[in-house]
């Protein structure tokens, strides 16, 4: 039996009355699934109904959650999940890339132990569903985050509407909070990423903090207009509300003619041929045939009219790789480019400490350009004094040249080498500028007396392997859910790494704000 945590109104201090009881199913971690009841109480003076997790005001129609994390979390009207089970699902997602459907199957097969003798007289299923797990994920994560934040906000949700709509504003607020204030580990330091080194000029021991920046091909559906950051209203749309008129325009690049009814292309025969060929190329047979021929290195030799150009029909994913290229058919004729499907964001840019802590993340919509890279770093390290002493990046040679050309001195105090892996395999020995400015061997502070690198500059590549595991889960998420999910997975992973750093005597800590942002002296 579940009750509100109080028996007296928190506003007027009068005893709560008018109990209402409803049947529920409770999912637990240690004892499986249980049938039960949830009781709510009412304050006649304040017109507040107290439920086990929240109060509902008759005047505002809002759910105002109590502070802290409840022992049982309401994930649907007649379903509750214990906080320990919610934490278990969260850990499964963060450590094992567990999808909600897999978590549900695992729980129902291994833990639930459904009491079949009660099924005939209980009106609700004893099996947990993926939507229950997603709801527990969002609520548990929000409540945990709110409890840990210094401002200690209270979670307030609408009482009416679907759960997705109820959660949207709170999810977006949390996303905005991270964008504005950064992650809780953006000022992280430990013996794996922040060392004491002798400054040759002053003879004084100084800290040397390093980070690695890299991009990972992960993204969500976005507006088809290049670099537009306005979210899609639904993830099956190709354009945002601002550019929605483009849905009625031919999808062939450079063509502004209206589409024919029932088509994505205009009346031009060659444009309609593209659409027909794409539909044919989308069949399972042609997909598998092209994949096989690509592997064995043989060109297709079909006599069908559209088969020669099947490889050149650029869909939503292929176009991103060849958007700036001239595309030709096997006969040498230029094939018009078209985007039939949704555009996706280009990549996720990560700032990672050599110890593995993820300091920051940002979505690159159009491309991983140097200007976008610079703007990202400046948004993370907001003053030159907060910039790390070493920033590894696989394209630092271009970045350094850009800074010199722009006369930008924001990063003057930082060493900007290419990470060791990319420098060895992707940068030419004949590139004099790169060798003179971005060769990590040029900087004695980056290696010890035995020639061993003091920082793990491959940390971002290793992190990319981990975060790529979420691609199947996030590829069709709307932006607010996508950002919330990745930020929460990063948060959980960072906590796990901090525990490991503590166990291995790396002594993790937060850099003092006075170090990052020293007071300005007149």
NUKOLDO-622236 format. One record per residue (C-alpha): residue number from 1; y, z, x. Coordinates in steps of 0.25 Angstrom, whole numbers. Each point is the difference from the previous one (the first is absolute). Layout:
ATOM  drenvex  north     up   east
ATOM      NUM      Y      Z      X
...
This chain:
ATOM  drenvex  north     up   east
ATOM        1      0      0      0
ATOM        2     13     -4      6
ATOM        3     13      7     -4
ATOM        4     15     -1      4
ATOM        5      3      9     13
ATOM        6     10      8     -8
ATOM        7     -1      8    -13
ATOM        8     15      2     -2
ATOM        9     11    -11     -1
ATOM       10      7     -2     14
ATOM       11     13     -2     -7
ATOM       12      1     11    -11
ATOM       13    -11      9      5
ATOM       14     -6      1    -14
ATOM       15    -15     -1     -2
ATOM       16     -6    -13     -2
ATOM       17     -8     -3    -13
ATOM       18     -6    -11     -9
ATOM       19    -12     -3      9
ATOM       20     -5    -14     -1
ATOM       21    -14     -4      5
ATOM       22     -6    -13      4
ATOM       23    -13     -4      6
ATOM       24      0     -5     14
ATOM       25     -9     -4     11
ATOM       26      2      7     14
ATOM       27     -5     -7     13
ATOM       28     -2     10     11
ATOM       29     -4     -2     15
ATOM       30    -10     11      1
ATOM       31     -7      1    -14
ATOM       32      1    -14     -6
ATOM       33      5     -3    -14
ATOM       34      3     10    -11
ATOM       35      4     -1    -14
ATOM       36     11     10     -4
ATOM       37     13      3     -7
ATOM       38     15     -1      4
ATOM       39      9      9     -8
ATOM       40     15     -2     -1
ATOM       41     10     11     -5
ATOM       42     14     -1     -7
ATOM       43     14      6      2
ATOM       44      6      0    -14
ATOM       45     14      3      5
ATOM       46      1    -10     12
ATOM       47     -9    -10     -7
ATOM       48     -9     -2     12
ATOM       49    -15     -2      0
ATOM       50     -7      6     12
ATOM       51    -12     -8      5
ATOM       52     -9      3     12
ATOM       53      8     -9      9
ATOM       54     14     -1     -6
ATOM       55      9      3    -11
ATOM       56      5    -10    -11
ATOM       57     14      1     -6
ATOM       58      1     -5    -14
ATOM       59     14     -5      3
ATOM       60     -2     -8     13
ATOM       61    -14     -4     -2
ATOM       62     -3      3     14
ATOM       63    -11      6      8
ATOM       64      5     10     10
ATOM       65    -10      5     10
ATOM       66     -1     14      5
ATOM       67      2      2     15
ATOM       68    -12     -1      9
ATOM       69    -13     -7     -2
ATOM       70     -8      4    -12
ATOM       71    -15      3      2
ATOM       72     -3    -10    -11
ATOM       73      8    -13     -1
ATOM       74      1     -7    -13
ATOM       75     -3    -15      3
ATOM       76     -1     -5    -15
ATOM       77      1      7    -13
ATOM       78    -14      6     -1
ATOM       79     -3     -1     15
ATOM       80      3     10     12
ATOM       81     -4     -1     15
ATOM       82      0     12      9
ATOM       83     10      0     11
ATOM       84    -11      2     10
ATOM       85     -7    -13     -6
ATOM       86     14     -7      1
ATOM       87      1      4     14
ATOM       88    -14     -5      3
ATOM       89      3    -14     -6
ATOM       90     13     -1      8
ATOM       91     -8      3     13
ATOM       92    -10    -10     -4
ATOM       93     11    -11     -2
ATOM       94      7      4     13
ATOM       95    -12      1      9
ATOM       96    -11     -9     -5
ATOM       97      9    -11     -7
ATOM       98     -6      5    -13
ATOM       99      4     -8    -13
ATOM      100      1      7    -13
ATOM      101    -11     -7     -6
ATOM      102     -9      4     12
ATOM      103      5     15     -1
ATOM      104     -4      0    -15
ATOM      105    -14     -6      3
ATOM      106     -2     10     11
ATOM      107      4     12     -9
ATOM      108     -8     -5    -12
ATOM      109    -13     -2      8
ATOM      110      1     12     10
ATOM      111      9     11     -6
ATOM      112      2     -1    -15
ATOM      113    -14      5     -5
ATOM      114      4     -4    -14
ATOM      115     -5     10    -10
ATOM      116     -7    -10     -9
ATOM      117     -4     10    -10
ATOM      118     15      2     -4
ATOM      119      3    -15     -1
ATOM      120     -5     -1    -14
ATOM      121     10     10     -5
ATOM      122     12     -2      9
ATOM      123      9    -12     -3
ATOM      124      4     -4     15
ATOM      125     -8     -6     11
ATOM      126     -4      8     12
ATOM      127      1    -11     10
ATOM      128     13      0      8
ATOM      129      7    -14     -1
ATOM      130      9     -7     11
ATOM      131     13      2     -8
ATOM      132     -3     15      0
ATOM      133     -1      0     15
ATOM      134     13     -8      2
ATOM      135      7      9     -9
ATOM      136     -5     12      8
ATOM      137      4     -7     12
ATOM      138     15     -2     -4
ATOM      139      1     14     -7
ATOM      140     -6      7     12
ATOM      141      8     -7     10
ATOM      142     13      2     -7
ATOM      143     -2     14     -3
ATOM      144     -5      3     15
ATOM      145     12     -8      5
ATOM      146     10      7     -9
ATOM      147     -5     14      4
ATOM      148      1     -3     15
ATOM      149     14     -6     -1
ATOM      150     12      9      4
ATOM      151      8     -3    -13
ATOM      152    -13      3     -8
ATOM      153      2     -9    -12
ATOM      154     -7      2    -13
ATOM      155     -8    -12     -5
ATOM      156      5     -5    -14
ATOM      157     -7    -11     -7
ATOM      158      2     -6    -14
ATOM      159     -9      5    -10
ATOM      160     -2    -13     -8
ATOM      161     -5    -14      5
ATOM      162    -12     -4      9
ATOM      163     -3      8     13
ATOM      164      5    -11      9
ATOM      165     13     -1     -6
ATOM      166      1     16      0
ATOM      167     -2      0     15
ATOM      168      8    -12      4
ATOM      169     14      8      1
ATOM      170     -6     11      8
ATOM      171     -8     -9      9
ATOM      172     13     -8      3
ATOM      173      8     13      2
ATOM      174    -10      4     11
ATOM      175      0    -14      6
ATOM      176     15      1      1
ATOM      177      0     13      6
ATOM      178     -9     -5     11
ATOM      179      9    -12      2
ATOM      180     12      9      1
ATOM      181     -5     12      8
ATOM      182    -12     -6      7
ATOM      183    -14      5      1
ATOM      184     -2     15      3
ATOM      185     -5     -4     14
ATOM      186     11    -10      4
ATOM      187      4     11     11
ATOM      188    -14      3      4
ATOM      189     -3      3     15
ATOM      190    -12      5      8
ATOM      191     -6     -2     14
ATOM      192     -6    -13     -4
ATOM      193     14     -7     -3
ATOM      194     11      9      6
ATOM      195     -1      3     15
ATOM      196      8      7     10
ATOM      197      4     -9     12
ATOM      198      9      2     12
ATOM      199     13     -8     -2
ATOM      200      2     -6     14
ATOM      201     15     -1     -1
ATOM      202      3     14     -4
ATOM      203    -13      7      5
ATOM      204     -2      7    -13
ATOM      205    -12      0     -9
ATOM      206      2     -7    -13
ATOM      207     -8     -4    -12
ATOM      208     -5    -14     -2
ATOM      209     -4     -3    -14
ATOM      210     -7    -13     -3
ATOM      211     -3     -8    -12
ATOM      212     -8    -14     -3
ATOM      213      5    -10    -10
ATOM      214     -9    -10     -6
ATOM      215     -2     -8    -13
ATOM      216    -12      0     -9
ATOM      217     -4    -11    -10
ATOM      218      0      8    -13
ATOM      219      9     -3    -12
ATOM      220      2      0    -15
ATOM      221      4    -11     -9
ATOM      222     15     -3      0
ATOM      223     10     -9     -6
ATOM      224     -2    -15      5
ATOM      225     15     -1      5
ATOM      226      0      2     15
ATOM      227      4     14      4
ATOM      228      3      5    -15
ATOM      229     -4     15      0
ATOM      230      2      1    -16
ATOM      231    -14      6     -5
ATOM      232     -8     -9     -9
ATOM      233     -1      6    -14
ATOM      234    -15     -3     -1
ATOM      235     -8     -4     12
ATOM      236     -5    -13     -6
ATOM      237     14     -5      0
ATOM      238      5    -10     10
ATOM      239     15      4      0
ATOM      240      8     12     -3
ATOM      241      9      1    -12
ATOM      242     12     -5      7
ATOM      243     -7    -13      4
ATOM      244     -9     -1    -12
ATOM      245      6    -13     -4
ATOM      246     -8     -6     12
ATOM      247    -13      1     -8
ATOM      248      4    -12     -7
ATOM      249      3     -8     13
ATOM      250    -10     -9      7
ATOM      251     -8      8     11
ATOM      252      1    -11     10
ATOM      253     10      4     11
ATOM      254     13     -7     -1
ATOM      255     -2     -5    -14
ATOM      256      9      6    -11
ATOM      257     -6     -8    -12
ATOM      258     -5      7    -12
ATOM      259    -15      2     -2
ATOM      260     -8     -7    -10
ATOM      261     -6      8    -11
ATOM      262    -13      7      5
ATOM      263      3     -3     14
ATOM      264      7      6     12
ATOM      265      4    -14      5
ATOM      266     10    -10     -5
ATOM      267     -3    -14     -6
ATOM      268     -1     -7     14
ATOM      269    -14     -5      2
ATOM      270     -1      5     14
ATOM      271      4     14     -3
ATOM      272    -10      0    -12
ATOM      273    -11     -5     10
ATOM      274      3     12      9
ATOM      275     -2      9    -12
ATOM      276    -13     -7     -4
ATOM      277     -5      0     14
ATOM      278      3     15      1
ATOM      279     -8      3    -13
ATOM      280    -12     -8      6
ATOM      281      1      7     13
ATOM      282      0     13     -6
ATOM      283    -14     -2     -5
ATOM      284    -11      9      7
ATOM      285     -7    -13      5
ATOM      286     12     -6      7
ATOM      287      4     14      6
ATOM      288    -13      2      6
ATOM      289     -1    -14      5
ATOM      290     13      0      7
ATOM      291     -3     14      6
ATOM      292    -13     -6      6
ATOM      293      6    -13      5
ATOM      294     11      8      7
ATOM      295    -10      9      7
ATOM      296     -8    -11      5
ATOM      297     12     -9      4
ATOM      298     -3    -12     -8
ATOM      299     10     -7     -9
ATOM      300     -3     -2    -15
ATOM      301     -5    -14     -3
ATOM      302      0     -1    -15
ATOM      303      4    -12     -7
ATOM      304      7      7    -12
ATOM      305     15     -3     -1
ATOM      306      5     14      2
ATOM      307    -10      5     10
ATOM      308      7     -4     12
ATOM      309     12      8     -3
ATOM      310     -8     13     -4
ATOM      311      3      7     13
ATOM      312     15     -3     -2
ATOM      313      2      6    -14
ATOM      314      7     12      4
ATOM      315     -2     12     -9
ATOM      316      7     13     -1
ATOM      317     -6      6     13
ATOM      318     -2    -13      8
ATOM      319     15     -4     -2
ATOM      320      5     13      7
ATOM      321     -7     -5     13
ATOM      322      5    -14      0
ATOM      323     13      1     -8
ATOM      324      8     -5     11
ATOM      325    -10    -11      5
ATOM      326      0    -14     -4
ATOM      327    -14     -2     -7
ATOM      328     -7    -14      1
ATOM      329    -13     -5     -7
ATOM      330    -11     -5      8
ATOM      331      5    -14     -1
ATOM      332     13      4      6
ATOM      333      9      0    -12
ATOM      334      9     12     -3
ATOM      335     -5      8    -12
ATOM      336     11      7     -8
ATOM      337     -1     15      1
ATOM      338     -1      9    -12
ATOM      339     -2     15     -4
ATOM      340     -8      1    -12
ATOM      341     -3     14      1
ATOM      342      8     13      3
ATOM      343      7      2     13
ATOM      344     -4     13      7
ATOM      345      8      8     10
ATOM      346     -1     -4     14
ATOM      347     -5     13      7
ATOM      348      1     15      2
ATOM      349      8      4     12
ATOM      350     -5     13      6
ATOM      351      6     10     10
ATOM      352    -11      8      7
ATOM      353      0     11     10
ATOM      354    -10     -2     12
ATOM      355     -8     12     -6
ATOM      356     -2     -8    -13
ATOM      357     10      7     -9
ATOM      358      7    -11     -9
ATOM      359     15      3      0
ATOM      360      5    -11     -9
ATOM      361     -4    -12     -8
ATOM      362      8    -11     -6
ATOM      363     -4    -13     -8
ATOM      364      5    -13      5
ATOM      365      2    -10    -11
ATOM      366      3    -13      6
ATOM      367     -4      1     15
ATOM      368     -1     10     12
ATOM      369     13     -5      5
ATOM      370      8      6     12
ATOM      371     12      4     -9
ATOM      372    -10      6    -10
ATOM      373     -7      8     11
ATOM      374     14      5      5
ATOM      375      4      4    -13
ATOM      376    -13      8     -3
ATOM      377      1      7     14
ATOM      378     15      4     -3
ATOM      379     -4      5    -14
ATOM      380    -11      9      6
ATOM      381      8      5     12
ATOM      382     14      1     -6
ATOM      383      8      3     13
ATOM      384     -2     -4     14
ATOM      385     -3     14      4
ATOM      386    -12      0     -9
ATOM      387     -6    -13      6
ATOM      388    -13      3      7
ATOM      389      0     -2     15
ATOM      390    -11    -11      0
ATOM      391     -2    -10    -11
ATOM      392    -12     -9      2
ATOM      393      0    -13     -8
ATOM      394     -7    -13      1
ATOM      395     12     -8     -1
ATOM      396     10      9      8
ATOM      397      4    -12      9
ATOM      398      6     -7    -11
ATOM      399      6     13     -6
ATOM      400      6      3     14
ATOM      401      6    -14      1
ATOM      402      6      2    -14
ATOM      403      6     13      3
ATOM      404      7     -6     12
ATOM      405      5    -12     -8
ATOM      406      5      9    -11
ATOM      407      6     10     10
ATOM      408     -7     11     -8
ATOM      409     -1     13      8
ATOM      410     -7      8    -10
ATOM      411    -13      0      8
ATOM      412      6      1     14
ATOM      413     -6     13      4
ATOM      414    -15     -5     -4
ATOM      415    -10     -7      9
ATOM      416     -5    -12     -8
ATOM      417    -13     -5      5
ATOM      418    -10     -9     -6
ATOM      419    -13      8     -3
ATOM      420    -11     -2     11
ATOM      421    -10     -7     -9
ATOM      422     10    -11     -5
ATOM      423      7     -1     14
ATOM      424    -13     -4      7
ATOM      425     -5    -10    -11
ATOM      426     12     -6     -7
ATOM      427     12      0     10
ATOM      428      1    -11     11
ATOM      429      1      4     14
ATOM      430     11    -11      1
ATOM      431      9      7    -10
ATOM      432     10      6     10
ATOM      433      8      7    -10
ATOM      434    -12      7     -6
ATOM      435     -6      4     14
ATOM      436     13      6      5
ATOM      437      3      7    -13
ATOM      438    -12      3     -8
ATOM      439    -12      1     10
ATOM      440     -5     15     -2
ATOM      441     -3      0     15
ATOM      442     14     -1      3
ATOM      443      3     14     -4
ATOM      444     -6     11      9
ATOM      445      2     10    -11
ATOM      446    -11     -7     -9
ATOM      447    -12      3     10
ATOM      448     -4     11      9
ATOM      449     -3      0     15
ATOM      450    -14     -5     -2
ATOM      451      5    -12     -8
ATOM      452     -5      5    -13
ATOM      453      9     -2    -12
ATOM      454      6     13     -5
ATOM      455      1     -5    -15
ATOM      456    -10     -7     -9
ATOM      457      8    -13     -3
ATOM      458    -12     -5     -9
ATOM      459      3     11    -10
ATOM      460      6    -10    -10
ATOM      461    -12    -10      1
ATOM      462    -10     12     -3
ATOM      463      9      4    -11
ATOM      464      0    -14     -6
ATOM      465    -15      0      0
ATOM      466      0     13     -9
ATOM      467     11     -5    -10
ATOM      468     -6    -13     -1
ATOM      469    -12      6     -7
ATOM      470      9      2    -13
ATOM      471      3    -15     -2
ATOM      472    -10     -1    -11
ATOM      473      6     12     -7
ATOM      474     15     -3      1
ATOM      475      1    -16      0
ATOM      476      3      0    -15
ATOM      477      8     13     -2
ATOM      478     14     -1     -5
ATOM      479     10      5     11
ATOM      480      2     14     -5
ATOM      481    -15      3      0
ATOM      482     -2     -8     13
ATOM      483     11      8      8
ATOM      484     -5     14     -6
ATOM      485    -14     -3      3
ATOM      486      2     -4     15
ATOM      487     10     11      2
ATOM      488    -10     10     -5
ATOM      489    -11     -5      8
ATOM      490      8      0     12
ATOM      491      5     14     -3
ATOM      492    -15      5     -1
ATOM      493     -4     -7     13
ATOM      494     12      6      7
ATOM      495     -5     14     -4
ATOM      496    -14     -3      4
ATOM      497      5     -5     14
ATOM      498      9     13      1
ATOM      499    -12      8     -2
ATOM      500     -7     -7     11
ATOM      501     11      1     10
ATOM      502      1     15     -3
ATOM      503    -15      1      3
ATOM      504      1     -8     13
ATOM      505     12      8      5
ATOM      506     10    -11     -1
ATOM      507     10     10     -7
ATOM      508      6     -8    -11
ATOM      509     14      4     -4
ATOM      510     13     -6     -6
ATOM      511     12     -4      9
ATOM      512     12      9     -3
ATOM      513     11     -7     -8
ATOM      514     10      4     11
ATOM      515     -8     -8     10
ATOM      516     -1    -13     -9
ATOM      517     15      2     -5
ATOM      518      8      8     10
ATOM      519     13      5     -6
ATOM      520     12     -9      3
ATOM      521     10      7      9
ATOM      522     15     -4     -1
